[in-house]
Amino acid sequence: MNAHKITGVYSAAATPLNADGSPDLGLFTEHCQRLLEEGCHGVALLGTTGEANSFSSSERRNILEAALKAGVPADKLLPGTGVVAIPETVELTRHALSLGVTKVVMLPPFYYKGVTDDGLFTAYSQVLNTVADNRLQVILYHIPQVSGVPLSVPLIGRLIEAFPETVVGIKESAGDFNNMQAIIAAYPGFSVLAGADPLLLPLLKAGGAGCITATSNLVADSLRAVYDNVHDEAQTSVVDAAQARINAYRALSNSYVQIPTIKAMVGLKTGNAAWKRTRAPLMPLSEADYAALAENYAKLP
């Protein structure tokens, strides 16, 4: 592998809800279009920030179809298709491919903990061998603090070796920069994407490929400024200012439970209180927390 196959700034897009708790497809597609206009190279929908594992397979299919119907280009979408059951992961991946969406983010099966690399290799292999579509490009999803299932550096290598044209990247959301560096060093050309906004800048300097992050729901323009200018010494002040803004938004979003807070901040940005809604077991911010958030949000650059 030489050049990265997937690069850029991707938003781990939040999913708005209607009053009855169903996905608000119209508001979601508006959000996708805004993210692209603000500088995202693409939208990584149906991930952790998007509350994907609180949605049924049919809801996930409807969300992806709505984005395409609204005119979001298929090559700009990276849906999450990895779920607990292998046949369902196959089904969701095939559905994406049937719509012309060829890049997906794939969690490992995550219910059973303490599984071996052999077990994870077998699971991923069964999915990819069953889908059997040479258009497919998979970004592995490493988020052990949530999934409870880490993807080791040797496992990543086995998957790259077995599926060199298909397993092309990883979303590294553990926030472990040493692990990111280890993957970059071990597998040149493999796309390592940061899942934490503050790590985009150091990751790009270390040879990483970009990011898939939550704060891009709010400051996509600043993340794009970092990505575009990181290697231009004349733009150091632009990059530093953009990174400081990113960090400020990230810090505020982490002051409360992150996903409800990101959604509330999108609502504050757009003036649409519908964004405050979450699907159980996640709960919206309390009135007191929301008031404090709104006060602090108004002070952000």
MIDOSE-1310 file (N, C-alpha, C; in nm, 2 decimals, decimal comma, always signed):
residues 301
mnah	+0,08/-0,12/+0,00/+0,00/+0,00/+0,00/+0,09/+0,12/+0,00; +0,05/+0,22/-0,08/+0,12/+0,35/-0,09/+0,04/+0,46/-0,04; -0,03/+0,53/-0,13/-0,11/+0,64/-0,10/-0,24/+0,60/-0,02; -0,28/+0,69/+0,08/-0,40/+0,66/+0,15/-0,52/+0,66/+0,06
kitg	-0,61/+0,56/+0,08/-0,73/+0,55/-0,01/-0,84/+0,63/+0,04; -0,84/+0,67/+0,17/-0,94/+0,75/+0,23/-0,87/+0,86/+0,31; -0,90/+0,99/+0,27/-0,84/+1,10/+0,34/-0,94/+1,21/+0,36; -0,91/+1,29/+0,46/-1,00/+1,41/+0,48/-1,06/+1,42/+0,61
vysa	-1,15/+1,52/+0,62/-1,23/+1,55/+0,74/-1,37/+1,50/+0,72; -1,41/+1,41/+0,80/-1,54/+1,35/+0,80/-1,61/+1,37/+0,93; -1,74/+1,40/+0,92/-1,82/+1,43/+1,04/-1,88/+1,30/+1,09; -1,86/+1,28/+1,22/-1,94/+1,17/+1,29/-2,08/+1,23/+1,32
aatp	-2,16/+1,23/+1,22/-2,28/+1,31/+1,22/-2,39/+1,27/+1,33; -2,44/+1,36/+1,40/-2,55/+1,34/+1,49/-2,68/+1,32/+1,41; -2,77/+1,25/+1,48/-2,90/+1,21/+1,41/-3,01/+1,28/+1,49; -3,08/+1,38/+1,43/-3,19/+1,45/+1,49/-3,32/+1,36/+1,50
lnad	-3,40/+1,38/+1,59/-3,52/+1,30/+1,61/-3,65/+1,38/+1,61; -3,76/+1,32/+1,56/-3,89/+1,38/+1,57/-3,94/+1,37/+1,72; -4,05/+1,43/+1,74/-4,11/+1,43/+1,88/-4,15/+1,29/+1,92; -4,18/+1,20/+1,83/-4,21/+1,06/+1,86/-4,09/+0,97/+1,87
gspd	-3,97/+1,03/+1,86/-3,85/+0,95/+1,87/-3,79/+0,89/+1,74; -3,87/+0,91/+1,63/-3,82/+0,85/+1,51/-3,72/+0,95/+1,45; -3,63/+0,90/+1,36/-3,53/+0,99/+1,30/-3,60/+1,10/+1,21; -3,55/+1,22/+1,23/-3,60/+1,33/+1,15/-3,52/+1,34/+1,03
lglf	-3,57/+1,28/+0,92/-3,49/+1,26/+0,80/-3,47/+1,39/+0,73; -3,57/+1,48/+0,73/-3,55/+1,61/+0,67/-3,44/+1,69/+0,74; -3,45/+1,70/+0,87/-3,35/+1,78/+0,94/-3,21/+1,71/+0,93; -3,21/+1,58/+0,92/-3,08/+1,51/+0,91/-3,02/+1,54/+0,77
tehc	-3,09/+1,54/+0,67/-3,03/+1,57/+0,54/-2,99/+1,71/+0,52; -3,06/+1,80/+0,59/-3,02/+1,94/+0,59/-2,88/+1,95/+0,66; -2,87/+1,87/+0,77/-2,74/+1,87/+0,84/-2,63/+1,82/+0,76; -2,65/+1,71/+0,69/-2,55/+1,66/+0,60/-2,50/+1,76/+0,50
qrll	-2,60/+1,83/+0,43/-2,56/+1,92/+0,33/-2,49/+2,04/+0,39; -2,52/+2,08/+0,51/-2,45/+2,19/+0,58/-2,31/+2,15/+0,61; -2,29/+2,02/+0,66/-2,16/+1,98/+0,69/-2,07/+1,98/+0,57; -2,12/+1,94/+0,45/-2,04/+1,94/+0,33/-2,01/+2,09/+0,29
eegc	-2,11/+2,18/+0,30/-2,09/+2,32/+0,27/-1,98/+2,38/+0,36; -1,98/+2,34/+0,49/-1,88/+2,40/+0,58/-1,74/+2,34/+0,57; -1,72/+2,24/+0,49/-1,59/+2,19/+0,46/-1,56/+2,04/+0,48; -1,66/+1,97/+0,53/-1,63/+1,82/+0,55/-1,61/+1,76/+0,41
hgva	-1,52/+1,67/+0,40/-1,50/+1,59/+0,28/-1,62/+1,49/+0,27; -1,67/+1,45/+0,38/-1,78/+1,35/+0,38/-1,85/+1,34/+0,51; -1,95/+1,26/+0,52/-2,03/+1,24/+0,64/-2,03/+1,10/+0,68; -1,98/+1,07/+0,80/-1,98/+0,94/+0,86/-2,10/+0,93/+0,94
llgt	-2,21/+0,89/+0,88/-2,34/+0,88/+0,95/-2,35/+0,74/+1,02; -2,44/+0,73/+1,12/-2,47/+0,61/+1,18/-2,35/+0,55/+1,26; -2,28/+0,64/+1,33/-2,18/+0,59/+1,42/-2,22/+0,61/+1,56; -2,12/+0,62/+1,65/-2,15/+0,64/+1,79/-2,22/+0,77/+1,82
tgea	-2,17/+0,88/+1,76/-2,23/+1,01/+1,78/-2,37/+1,01/+1,72; -2,39/+0,94/+1,61/-2,52/+0,93/+1,55/-2,62/+0,83/+1,61; -2,58/+0,78/+1,73/-2,67/+0,69/+1,81/-2,71/+0,57/+1,73; -2,62/+0,52/+1,64/-2,66/+0,41/+1,54/-2,71/+0,29/+1,61
nsfs	-2,65/+0,25/+1,72/-2,69/+0,13/+1,79/-2,82/+0,14/+1,86; -2,89/+0,25/+1,86/-3,02/+0,27/+1,91/-3,13/+0,26/+1,80; -3,08/+0,24/+1,68/-3,17/+0,23/+1,57/-3,18/+0,09/+1,51; -3,30/+0,06/+1,46/-3,32/-0,07/+1,39/-3,25/-0,07/+1,26
sser	-3,24/-0,19/+1,20/-3,18/-0,20/+1,07/-3,26/-0,12/+0,96; -3,39/-0,13/+0,97/-3,48/-0,06/+0,88/-3,46/+0,09/+0,89; -3,45/+0,14/+1,02/-3,43/+0,28/+1,04/-3,29/+0,33/+0,98; -3,19/+0,24/+1,00/-3,06/+0,28/+0,94/-3,07/+0,28/+0,79
rnil	-3,13/+0,19/+0,73/-3,15/+0,19/+0,59/-3,22/+0,32/+0,54; -3,33/+0,35/+0,61/-3,40/+0,47/+0,57/-3,32/+0,60/+0,58; -3,24/+0,61/+0,69/-3,15/+0,73/+0,71/-3,06/+0,74/+0,59; -2,99/+0,63/+0,55/-2,90/+0,64/+0,44/-2,97/+0,67/+0,31
eaal	-3,08/+0,61/+0,29/-3,15/+0,64/+0,17/-3,20/+0,78/+0,16; -3,24/+0,84/+0,27/-3,28/+0,98/+0,28/-3,17/+1,07/+0,24; -3,05/+1,05/+0,29/-2,94/+1,13/+0,25/-2,91/+1,13/+0,10; -2,92/+1,02/+0,04/-2,90/+1,01/-0,10/-3,01/+1,07/-0,18
kagv	-3,13/+1,05/-0,14/-3,25/+1,11/-0,20/-3,24/+1,26/-0,20; -3,18/+1,31/-0,09/-3,17/+1,46/-0,08/-3,06/+1,52/-0,16; -2,98/+1,43/-0,22/-2,88/+1,48/-0,31/-2,74/+1,48/-0,26; -2,72/+1,41/-0,14/-2,59/+1,40/-0,09/-2,52/+1,29/-0,17
padk	-2,40/+1,32/-0,23/-2,34/+1,22/-0,32/-2,30/+1,09/-0,24; -2,32/+0,98/-0,31/-2,29/+0,85/-0,25/-2,14/+0,84/-0,21; -2,05/+0,91/-0,28/-1,91/+0,90/-0,25/-1,87/+0,99/-0,13; -1,97/+1,06/-0,08/-1,94/+1,15/+0,04/-1,99/+1,08/+0,17
llpg	-2,05/+0,96/+0,16/-2,11/+0,90/+0,27/-2,03/+0,78/+0,32; -2,01/+0,77/+0,45/-1,95/+0,66/+0,52/-2,04/+0,60/+0,63; -2,14/+0,53/+0,60/-2,23/+0,47/+0,70/-2,16/+0,37/+0,79; -2,20/+0,36/+0,91/-2,16/+0,25/+1,00/-2,25/+0,13/+0,97
tgvv	-2,19/+0,02/+0,94/-2,26/-0,10/+0,91/-2,23/-0,22/+1,01; -2,14/-0,20/+1,10/-2,10/-0,31/+1,19/-2,19/-0,32/+1,31; -2,26/-0,44/+1,32/-2,34/-0,46/+1,44/-2,30/-0,60/+1,50; -2,38/-0,64/+1,60/-2,34/-0,76/+1,67/-2,35/-0,89/+1,59
aipe	-2,46/-0,90/+1,51/-2,48/-1,02/+1,43/-2,42/-1,01/+1,29; -2,34/-1,11/+1,26/-2,27/-1,10/+1,13/-2,37/-1,10/+1,01; -2,48/-1,17/+1,01/-2,57/-1,16/+0,89/-2,63/-1,02/+0,88; -2,65/-0,95/+0,99/-2,70/-0,82/+0,98/-2,60/-0,72/+0,93
tvel	-2,47/-0,74/+0,97/-2,36/-0,65/+0,92/-2,35/-0,67/+0,77; -2,36/-0,80/+0,72/-2,36/-0,82/+0,58/-2,48/-0,75/+0,51; -2,60/-0,76/+0,57/-2,72/-0,70/+0,51/-2,70/-0,55/+0,50; -2,66/-0,48/+0,60/-2,64/-0,34/+0,60/-2,53/-0,30/+0,50
trha	-2,43/-0,37/+0,49/-2,32/-0,34/+0,40/-2,36/-0,36/+0,26; -2,43/-0,47/+0,23/-2,49/-0,49/+0,10/-2,59/-0,38/+0,06; -2,67/-0,34/+0,15/-2,76/-0,23/+0,13/-2,69/-0,10/+0,08; -2,59/-0,07/+0,15/-2,51/+0,05/+0,12/-2,45/+0,04/-0,02
lslg	-2,40/-0,08/-0,05/-2,34/-0,10/-0,19/-2,45/-0,09/-0,29; -2,57/-0,14/-0,26/-2,67/-0,14/-0,36/-2,71/+0,00/-0,40; -2,68/+0,10/-0,31/-2,71/+0,24/-0,34/-2,59/+0,31/-0,40; -2,48/+0,24/-0,42/-2,36/+0,31/-0,47/-2,27/+0,36/-0,37
vtkv	-2,30/+0,34/-0,24/-2,22/+0,38/-0,13/-2,11/+0,27/-0,10; -1,99/+0,30/-0,13/-1,88/+0,19/-0,13/-1,79/+0,20/-0,01; -1,80/+0,31/+0,07/-1,71/+0,32/+0,19/-1,80/+0,31/+0,31; -1,76/+0,22/+0,40/-1,83/+0,20/+0,53/-1,74/+0,19/+0,65
vmlp	-1,79/+0,23/+0,76/-1,72/+0,21/+0,89/-1,77/+0,09/+0,96; -1,69/+0,00/+1,00/-1,74/-0,13/+1,05/-1,68/-0,17/+1,19; -1,77/-0,16/+1,29/-1,74/-0,21/+1,42/-1,72/-0,36/+1,42; -1,64/-0,42/+1,51/-1,64/-0,56/+1,53/-1,77/-0,60/+1,60
pfyy	-1,81/-0,73/+1,60/-1,92/-0,78/+1,68/-1,88/-0,75/+1,83; -1,96/-0,68/+1,90/-1,92/-0,62/+2,03/-1,99/-0,67/+2,15; -2,08/-0,77/+2,14/-2,15/-0,81/+2,27/-2,05/-0,89/+2,35; -1,99/-0,99/+2,30/-1,90/-1,08/+2,38/-1,76/-1,01/+2,40
kgvt	-1,72/-1,01/+2,52/-1,59/-0,94/+2,55/-1,48/-1,04/+2,57; -1,36/-1,00/+2,56/-1,25/-1,09/+2,58/-1,23/-1,19/+2,47; -1,28/-1,16/+2,35/-1,27/-1,25/+2,24/-1,13/-1,24/+2,18; -1,08/-1,34/+2,11/-0,95/-1,35/+2,06/-0,94/-1,27/+1,93
ddgl	-0,81/-1,24/+1,89/-0,79/-1,19/+1,75/-0,84/-1,29/+1,65; -0,82/-1,42/+1,67/-0,87/-1,52/+1,58/-1,02/-1,51/+1,56; -1,09/-1,49/+1,67/-1,24/-1,47/+1,66/-1,28/-1,35/+1,58; -1,21/-1,24/+1,61/-1,24/-1,11/+1,54/-1,20/-1,12/+1,39
ftay	-1,09/-1,18/+1,36/-1,05/-1,20/+1,22/-1,15/-1,29/+1,15; -1,20/-1,39/+1,21/-1,30/-1,48/+1,15/-1,43/-1,40/+1,13; -1,47/-1,32/+1,22/-1,59/-1,24/+1,21/-1,58/-1,15/+1,09; -1,48/-1,07/+1,09/-1,46/-0,98/+0,97/-1,45/-1,05/+0,84
sqvl	-1,37/-1,16/+0,84/-1,36/-1,24/+0,72/-1,49/-1,29/+0,67; -1,57/-1,34/+0,76/-1,70/-1,39/+0,71/-1,79/-1,28/+0,65; -1,78/-1,16/+0,71/-1,86/-1,05/+0,65/-1,81/-1,02/+0,51; -1,67/-1,00/+0,50/-1,62/-0,96/+0,37/-1,63/-1,06/+0,26
ntva	-1,61/-1,19/+0,30/-1,62/-1,30/+0,20/-1,76/-1,32/+0,16; -1,86/-1,29/+0,25/-2,00/-1,31/+0,21/-2,04/-1,19/+0,12; -2,01/-1,07/+0,16/-2,04/-0,95/+0,08/-1,98/-0,96/-0,06; -1,85/-1,00/-0,06/-1,77/-1,03/-0,19/-1,80/-0,93/-0,30
dnrl	-1,77/-0,80/-0,27/-1,79/-0,70/-0,37/-1,66/-0,62/-0,37; -1,59/-0,62/-0,49/-1,46/-0,55/-0,49/-1,47/-0,40/-0,49; -1,59/-0,34/-0,49/-1,60/-0,20/-0,48/-1,59/-0,16/-0,33; -1,61/-0,25/-0,24/-1,62/-0,21/-0,10/-1,49/-0,17/-0,04
qvil	-1,49/-0,06/+0,04/-1,38/-0,01/+0,12/-1,42/+0,00/+0,26; -1,35/-0,07/+0,35/-1,39/-0,07/+0,49/-1,29/+0,00/+0,58; -1,35/+0,09/+0,66/-1,27/+0,15/+0,77/-1,31/+0,08/+0,90; -1,21/+0,01/+0,96/-1,23/-0,05/+1,08/-1,26/+0,05/+1,19
yhip	-1,33/+0,01/+1,30/-1,37/+0,11/+1,40/-1,32/+0,06/+1,53; -1,22/+0,13/+1,59/-1,16/+0,09/+1,71/-1,21/+0,20/+1,82; -1,30/+0,15/+1,90/-1,35/+0,24/+2,01/-1,37/+0,15/+2,13; -1,27/+0,09/+2,19/-1,28/-0,01/+2,30/-1,34/+0,05/+2,42
qvsg	-1,34/+0,18/+2,45/-1,40/+0,23/+2,57/-1,55/+0,22/+2,56; -1,60/+0,21/+2,44/-1,75/+0,19/+2,43/-1,78/+0,05/+2,39; -1,71/+0,00/+2,29/-1,74/-0,14/+2,24/-1,70/-0,25/+2,33; -1,59/-0,22/+2,41/-1,53/-0,32/+2,49/-1,45/-0,43/+2,41
vpls	-1,43/-0,40/+2,28/-1,36/-0,49/+2,19/-1,25/-0,42/+2,12; -1,13/-0,43/+2,17/-1,02/-0,36/+2,09/-0,98/-0,43/+1,97; -0,92/-0,36/+1,87/-0,86/-0,41/+1,75/-0,71/-0,40/+1,76; -0,64/-0,50/+1,78/-0,50/-0,50/+1,80/-0,42/-0,46/+1,67
vpli	-0,30/-0,41/+1,69/-0,22/-0,38/+1,57/-0,19/-0,51/+1,49; -0,16/-0,62/+1,55/-0,14/-0,75/+1,47/-0,27/-0,79/+1,39; -0,39/-0,77/+1,46/-0,51/-0,81/+1,39/-0,54/-0,72/+1,27; -0,51/-0,59/+1,28/-0,52/-0,50/+1,17/-0,44/-0,55/+1,06
grli	-0,31/-0,59/+1,09/-0,22/-0,64/+0,98/-0,28/-0,76/+0,91; -0,33/-0,85/+0,99/-0,39/-0,97/+0,93/-0,50/-0,94/+0,83; -0,59/-0,85/+0,87/-0,70/-0,81/+0,79/-0,65/-0,74/+0,66; -0,55/-0,65/+0,67/-0,49/-0,58/+0,56/-0,43/-0,69/+0,46
eafp	-0,36/-0,78/+0,52/-0,30/-0,89/+0,43/-0,40/-0,97/+0,36; -0,51/-1,00/+0,43/-0,61/-1,09/+0,37/-0,70/-1,02/+0,27; -0,73/-0,89/+0,30/-0,82/-0,81/+0,22/-0,75/-0,67/+0,18; -0,64/-0,67/+0,11/-0,56/-0,55/+0,09/-0,64/-0,44/+0,01
etvv	-0,73/-0,47/-0,07/-0,80/-0,37/-0,15/-0,93/-0,33/-0,07; -0,97/-0,40/+0,03/-1,09/-0,37/+0,10/-1,08/-0,31/+0,24; -0,99/-0,36/+0,32/-0,96/-0,30/+0,45/-0,86/-0,20/+0,43; -0,90/-0,07/+0,43/-0,82/+0,04/+0,38/-0,79/+0,14/+0,49
gike	-0,86/+0,13/+0,61/-0,84/+0,24/+0,71/-0,90/+0,20/+0,84; -0,87/+0,28/+0,94/-0,93/+0,26/+1,07/-0,96/+0,40/+1,13; -1,08/+0,40/+1,20/-1,12/+0,51/+1,28/-1,07/+0,48/+1,42; -0,96/+0,55/+1,47/-0,90/+0,52/+1,60/-0,96/+0,62/+1,70
sagd	-1,06/+0,57/+1,77/-1,13/+0,65/+1,87/-1,10/+0,62/+2,01; -0,99/+0,55/+2,04/-0,95/+0,53/+2,17/-0,88/+0,65/+2,23; -0,84/+0,74/+2,14/-0,76/+0,86/+2,18/-0,62/+0,83/+2,22; -0,57/+0,72/+2,17/-0,43/+0,68/+2,21/-0,34/+0,71/+2,09
fnnm	-0,27/+0,82/+2,11/-0,18/+0,87/+1,99/-0,07/+0,77/+1,97; -0,02/+0,70/+2,07/+0,09/+0,60/+2,05/+0,04/+0,49/+1,97; -0,09/+0,45/+1,99/-0,14/+0,34/+1,91/-0,16/+0,39/+1,76; -0,20/+0,51/+1,74/-0,21/+0,56/+1,60/-0,08/+0,56/+1,53
qaii	+0,03/+0,60/+1,61/+0,16/+0,60/+1,55/+0,21/+0,46/+1,52; +0,17/+0,37/+1,60/+0,21/+0,23/+1,58/+0,15/+0,17/+1,45; +0,02/+0,21/+1,43/-0,05/+0,16/+1,31/+0,02/+0,22/+1,19; +0,04/+0,35/+1,19/+0,10/+0,42/+1,08/+0,24/+0,36/+1,04
aayp	+0,32/+0,33/+1,15/+0,45/+0,28/+1,13/+0,45/+0,14/+1,07; +0,35/+0,06/+1,12/+0,34/-0,08/+1,08/+0,29/-0,10/+0,94; +0,20/-0,01/+0,90/+0,12/-0,03/+0,77/+0,12/+0,10/+0,69; +0,23/+0,13/+0,62/+0,24/+0,25/+0,54/+0,13/+0,25/+0,43
gfsv	+0,06/+0,37/+0,42/-0,05/+0,38/+0,33/-0,18/+0,35/+0,38; -0,19/+0,28/+0,50/-0,32/+0,25/+0,56/-0,37/+0,38/+0,62; -0,50/+0,41/+0,60/-0,56/+0,54/+0,64/-0,59/+0,53/+0,79; -0,52/+0,60/+0,87/-0,55/+0,62/+1,01/-0,62/+0,75/+1,03
laga	-0,75/+0,74/+1,08/-0,83/+0,86/+1,10/-0,86/+0,88/+1,25; -0,84/+1,00/+1,30/-0,85/+1,03/+1,44/-1,00/+1,04/+1,47; -1,04/+0,98/+1,58/-1,17/+0,99/+1,63/-1,19/+1,11/+1,73; -1,08/+1,17/+1,77/-1,08/+1,28/+1,87/-1,02/+1,40/+1,80
dpll	-1,10/+1,51/+1,80/-1,07/+1,63/+1,73/-0,93/+1,69/+1,76; -0,89/+1,69/+1,89/-0,76/+1,75/+1,92/-0,64/+1,68/+1,86; -0,66/+1,55/+1,82/-0,56/+1,47/+1,77/-0,54/+1,48/+1,62; -0,63/+1,55/+1,55/-0,62/+1,57/+1,41/-0,48/+1,63/+1,37
lpll	-0,45/+1,74/+1,43/-0,32/+1,81/+1,39/-0,20/+1,72/+1,41; -0,18/+1,67/+1,53/-0,06/+1,58/+1,55/-0,06/+1,46/+1,46; -0,18/+1,40/+1,44/-0,19/+1,28/+1,35/-0,15/+1,31/+1,21; -0,20/+1,43/+1,16/-0,16/+1,46/+1,02/-0,01/+1,48/+1,01
kagg	+0,05/+1,54/+1,11/+0,20/+1,56/+1,11/+0,27/+1,43/+1,12; +0,21/+1,33/+1,18/+0,27/+1,20/+1,19/+0,24/+1,11/+1,07; +0,17/+1,16/+0,97/+0,14/+1,07/+0,85/+0,00/+1,01/+0,85; -0,09/+1,06/+0,94/-0,22/+1,01/+0,94/-0,30/+1,07/+0,82
agci	-0,43/+1,02/+0,81/-0,50/+1,05/+0,69/-0,62/+1,15/+0,71; -0,65/+1,18/+0,83/-0,76/+1,27/+0,86/-0,84/+1,24/+0,98; -0,97/+1,26/+0,98/-1,05/+1,24/+1,11/-1,19/+1,21/+1,08; -1,25/+1,14/+1,17/-1,40/+1,12/+1,18/-1,44/+1,16/+1,32
tats	-1,49/+1,28/+1,34/-1,51/+1,34/+1,47/-1,64/+1,40/+1,50; -1,67/+1,41/+1,63/-1,80/+1,46/+1,67/-1,81/+1,61/+1,66; -1,70/+1,68/+1,70/-1,70/+1,83/+1,70/-1,71/+1,89/+1,56; -1,69/+1,80/+1,46/-1,71/+1,85/+1,32/-1,86/+1,88/+1,29
nlva	-1,95/+1,83/+1,38/-2,09/+1,88/+1,37/-2,10/+2,03/+1,39; -2,00/+2,09/+1,45/-2,01/+2,23/+1,49/-1,90/+2,31/+1,43; -1,78/+2,26/+1,41/-1,67/+2,35/+1,36/-1,60/+2,28/+1,24; -1,68/+2,23/+1,14/-1,62/+2,16/+1,03/-1,52/+2,26/+0,96
dslr	-1,55/+2,39/+0,95/-1,46/+2,48/+0,88/-1,32/+2,49/+0,95; -1,32/+2,48/+1,08/-1,19/+2,49/+1,15/-1,11/+2,36/+1,13; -1,18/+2,24/+1,13/-1,11/+2,12/+1,10/-1,05/+2,11/+0,96; -1,13/+2,17/+0,87/-1,08/+2,17/+0,73/-0,97/+2,26/+0,72
avyd	-0,97/+2,37/+0,79/-0,85/+2,47/+0,79/-0,72/+2,40/+0,84; -0,74/+2,32/+0,94/-0,62/+2,24/+0,99/-0,57/+2,14/+0,88; -0,67/+2,07/+0,82/-0,63/+1,97/+0,73/-0,57/+2,03/+0,60; -0,62/+2,14/+0,56/-0,57/+2,20/+0,43/-0,43/+2,27/+0,45
nvhd	-0,41/+2,31/+0,57/-0,29/+2,40/+0,59/-0,18/+2,34/+0,68; -0,20/+2,22/+0,72/-0,11/+2,17/+0,82/+0,04/+2,16/+0,78; +0,06/+2,14/+0,65/+0,20/+2,13/+0,60/+0,25/+2,26/+0,54; +0,18/+2,37/+0,55/+0,22/+2,50/+0,50/+0,27/+2,59/+0,61
eaqt	+0,40/+2,60/+0,62/+0,45/+2,68/+0,74/+0,40/+2,82/+0,74; +0,37/+2,88/+0,62/+0,32/+3,01/+0,61/+0,18/+3,03/+0,68; +0,11/+2,91/+0,70/-0,02/+2,92/+0,75/-0,03/+2,87/+0,90; +0,09/+2,87/+0,96/+0,09/+2,82/+1,10/-0,01/+2,89/+1,19
svvd	-0,02/+3,02/+1,18/-0,11/+3,10/+1,27/-0,25/+3,06/+1,24; -0,29/+3,03/+1,11/-0,42/+2,99/+1,07/-0,45/+2,86/+1,14; -0,36/+2,76/+1,13/-0,38/+2,63/+1,18/-0,39/+2,64/+1,34; -0,31/+2,71/+1,40/-0,31/+2,72/+1,54/-0,44/+2,78/+1,59
aaqa	-0,49/+2,88/+1,52/-0,62/+2,95/+1,56/-0,73/+2,85/+1,54; -0,73/+2,78/+1,43/-0,84/+2,68/+1,40/-0,83/+2,57/+1,51; -0,71/+2,52/+1,54/-0,70/+2,41/+1,64/-0,75/+2,46/+1,78; -0,72/+2,59/+1,81/-0,77/+2,64/+1,94/-0,92/+2,64/+1,95
rina	-0,98/+2,68/+1,84/-1,13/+2,69/+1,83/-1,19/+2,55/+1,84; -1,13/+2,45/+1,77/-1,17/+2,31/+1,78/-1,16/+2,26/+1,92; -1,05/+2,29/+1,99/-1,03/+2,24/+2,13/-1,14/+2,30/+2,22; -1,17/+2,43/+2,20/-1,27/+2,50/+2,28/-1,41/+2,43/+2,27
yral	-1,45/+2,40/+2,15/-1,58/+2,34/+2,13/-1,57/+2,20/+2,18; -1,46/+2,13/+2,16/-1,45/+1,99/+2,21/-1,46/+1,99/+2,37; -1,39/+2,08/+2,43/-1,39/+2,09/+2,58/-1,53/+2,11/+2,63; -1,60/+2,20/+2,57/-1,74/+2,23/+2,61/-1,83/+2,11/+2,59
snsy	-1,81/+2,04/+2,48/-1,90/+1,93/+2,45/-1,87/+1,81/+2,55; -1,75/+1,81/+2,61/-1,71/+1,71/+2,70/-1,75/+1,75/+2,85; -1,80/+1,86/+2,87/-1,84/+1,91/+3,00/-1,96/+1,84/+3,06; -2,04/+1,78/+2,97/-2,16/+1,71/+3,01/-2,16/+1,57/+2,93
vqip	-2,26/+1,49/+2,93/-2,26/+1,37/+2,86/-2,25/+1,41/+2,71; -2,15/+1,35/+2,64/-2,11/+1,41/+2,51/-2,22/+1,41/+2,40; -2,28/+1,30/+2,38/-2,37/+1,30/+2,26/-2,49/+1,39/+2,28; -2,56/+1,39/+2,39/-2,67/+1,49/+2,41/-2,62/+1,63/+2,40
tika	-2,49/+1,65/+2,45/-2,44/+1,79/+2,45/-2,41/+1,83/+2,30; -2,35/+1,74/+2,22/-2,32/+1,77/+2,08/-2,45/+1,81/+2,01; -2,56/+1,73/+2,04/-2,69/+1,76/+1,98/-2,74/+1,90/+2,02; -2,73/+1,92/+2,15/-2,78/+2,05/+2,20/-2,70/+2,17/+2,14
mvgl	-2,57/+2,15/+2,12/-2,49/+2,25/+2,06/-2,53/+2,27/+1,91; -2,56/+2,17/+1,84/-2,60/+2,18/+1,70/-2,73/+2,26/+1,70; -2,82/+2,24/+1,80/-2,94/+2,31/+1,81/-2,92/+2,46/+1,84; -2,82/+2,49/+1,93/-2,79/+2,63/+1,95/-2,73/+2,69/+1,83
ktgn	-2,65/+2,62/+1,76/-2,59/+2,67/+1,63/-2,70/+2,71/+1,53; -2,79/+2,62/+1,51/-2,89/+2,63/+1,40/-3,02/+2,70/+1,45; -3,04/+2,71/+1,58/-3,16/+2,77/+1,63/-3,28/+2,68/+1,63; -3,25/+2,55/+1,62/-3,36/+2,45/+1,62/-3,35/+2,36/+1,74
aawk	-3,45/+2,38/+1,83/-3,45/+2,30/+1,96/-3,48/+2,16/+1,94; -3,52/+2,11/+1,83/-3,55/+1,97/+1,80/-3,42/+1,89/+1,82; -3,31/+1,95/+1,80/-3,18/+1,88/+1,81/-3,15/+1,83/+1,96; -3,23/+1,88/+2,05/-3,20/+1,84/+2,19/-3,25/+1,70/+2,22
rtra	-3,33/+1,64/+2,13/-3,39/+1,51/+2,16/-3,28/+1,40/+2,14; -3,29/+1,30/+2,22/-3,21/+1,18/+2,21/-3,30/+1,06/+2,22; -3,24/+0,94/+2,19/-3,32/+0,82/+2,20/-3,27/+0,75/+2,33; -3,36/+0,70/+2,41/-3,32/+0,63/+2,53/-3,23/+0,51/+2,49
plmp	-3,13/+0,48/+2,57/-3,11/+0,52/+2,71/-3,05/+0,66/+2,73; -3,00/+0,72/+2,62/-2,95/+0,85/+2,63/-3,06/+0,95/+2,67; -3,03/+1,05/+2,75/-3,13/+1,15/+2,78/-3,09/+1,29/+2,75; -3,18/+1,37/+2,71/-3,14/+1,51/+2,69/-3,09/+1,58/+2,81
lsea	-3,01/+1,68/+2,79/-2,96/+1,76/+2,91/-3,07/+1,81/+3,00; -3,05/+1,82/+3,12/-3,14/+1,88/+3,21/-3,16/+2,03/+3,18; -3,26/+2,09/+3,23/-3,28/+2,23/+3,20/-3,17/+2,32/+3,25; -3,12/+2,28/+3,37/-3,01/+2,35/+3,43/-2,88/+2,34/+3,35
dyaa	-2,85/+2,22/+3,31/-2,73/+2,19/+3,23/-2,74/+2,26/+3,09; -2,86/+2,26/+3,04/-2,88/+2,32/+2,90/-2,86/+2,47/+2,91; -2,91/+2,53/+3,02/-2,90/+2,68/+3,04/-2,75/+2,71/+3,06; -2,68/+2,63/+3,13/-2,53/+2,66/+3,15/-2,46/+2,64/+3,02
laen	-2,49/+2,53/+2,95/-2,43/+2,51/+2,82/-2,46/+2,63/+2,72; -2,58/+2,67/+2,72/-2,61/+2,78/+2,63/-2,53/+2,91/+2,66; -2,52/+2,93/+2,79/-2,44/+3,05/+2,83/-2,29/+3,04/+2,79; -2,24/+2,92/+2,81/-2,10/+2,90/+2,77/-2,08/+2,89/+2,62
yakl	-2,18/+2,84/+2,55/-2,17/+2,83/+2,40/-2,16/+2,97/+2,34; -2,24/+3,06/+2,40/-2,24/+3,20/+2,35/-2,11/+3,27/+2,36; -2,02/+3,21/+2,44/-1,88/+3,27/+2,46/-1,78/+3,21/+2,37; -1,81/+3,10/+2,30/-1,72/+3,04/+2,21/-1,68/+3,12/+2,09
p	-1,56/+3,11/+2,04/-1,51/+3,19/+1,92/-1,58/+3,14/+1,79
